[in-house]
Amino acid sequence: MSGLLQKLFNIRQDEVAPTIASAAFFFCVLTALMVLRPAREALGMQRGLDAVRWLFIGTAVVTLAVNPVFGLLVSRMRRLPFIAATYGFFAASLMVFYGLLTLAPQSVGDVSGMVFYVFFSVFNFFSTMVFWALMADRFTLEQSKRFFGVVAVGGTLGAMFGPWLAQVLAQPFGTPVLLLVAVTFLLLAIGAAWLVTRLQPAATGRPVAAVDEAVIGGSAWSGFRASLTSPYLLGISGYVLILAVVTTFIYFTRLAMVAAVGTDLDTRTTVFAQIDLATQASTLVLQLIVTGHLMRRLGVPLTLALLPIVVAIGFAGLSAVGTLAALVIFDAVFRAVQRAIMRPSRETLFTVVSREDKYKAKAFIDTFVYRTGDVAGAWTEGLLGRLGMGLMALTSLAIPLAVVWGALGIWLGREQARRATQ
């Protein structure tokens, strides 16, 4: 394993252990998320797609409310304790949901399903945000370009393992057992986070203990202010906003497809799990073969522009063909490029900002800004549907957005390089 990593991904011998530990950390986080995601999708659809659009608004409001709480944790606590507190809170919340589903199943209905949908969405954003914030804090820009793609493989394996577990366990044992599986992997993630902080020397050159003992400080609202005043962070916010809008256009089309399969909760959970499993397999191939080489040879600007190019071509082809098979292929390619290439490249952008911004501003951008884009995309898609303007209208919006998106990605990559030399 060590020799393979060094040969294929240009990882030095002293970097192999922290790379594997980081990949294991991401594996645990994504397994916990993806084992529950099919259930989240199925529960959210119980009252139809219009209800899901309202749930997007609810999630945006909750993420805005939670951000100052997270910012307060970052300001007052050392790094590892606030990371453990974040994952521990979500694990405890899942146990509450499990108790409700098993001890009082008669009380479970549309309302509790909507609450779980919002909770899971917040859980999804914060758990992945905390992981990538730690990666940006522990590794340098040069390191991130070489092995963030390798680290992301761990997440992809977890994202494949989670849906497989959901598919295997949902129908014979019921959906509630998936919550216990997620709790187990969240606890393992806390242990993996501790291991990452102990294995990798601090990027600043300070001893590991000094970084871990230091409290970041600042205000609970620092992330809000930085995200709205820094041109660089504003650019990242714009990039994330457009990403969320386009992703939501595709997401609601996928929900409509599965809605036609049937109304049974366990059946829908299984179908969503099968779709996720197929997507993750294609993502894994890209990560193993392409990602690290692209970032090293083409640079961050072009890798950030790659997904917008896929979107422009994909929507143009989809509007020309208009078949369900074409949509499934486009969706799979989009999500594979997003997770295998764009996400690792985007996370390198935070390696050149302050430690406070790596956690606080990143939390605001990756949760509230992203969910704001979700809301905008969901209601735009819904409005076009009610007006009888379907795929062609979405295409006419998506292609110009992709052009702006790609240009923004190129600017961010160049600005990152400029900041790195200062």
Buried (B, 14 or more C-beta within 10 A) or exposed (E): EEEEBBEEBBBEEEBBBBBBBBBBBBBBBBBBBBBBBBBBBBBBBBBEBEBBBBBBBBBBBBBBEBBBEBBBBBBEBBBBBBBBBBBBBBBEBBBEBBEBBBEEEEEBEEEBBBBBBBBBBBBBBBBBBBBBBBBBBBBBBEBBBBBBBBBBBBBBBBBBBBBBBBBEBBBEEBBBBBBBBBBBBBBBBBEBBBBBBBBBBBBEEEEBEEBBEEEBEBBBBBBBBBBEEBEBBBBBBBBBBBBBBBBBBBBBBBBBBBEEEEEEBBBBBBBBBBBBBBBBBBBBEBBBEBBBEBBBEBBBBBBBBBBBBBBBBBBBBBBEEEEEEBBBBBBBBBBBBBBBBBBBBBBBBBBBBBBBBBBBBBBBBBBBBBBBBBBBBBBBBBEBBEEEEBBEBBBEBBBEBBEEBBEBBBBBBEBBBEBEEE
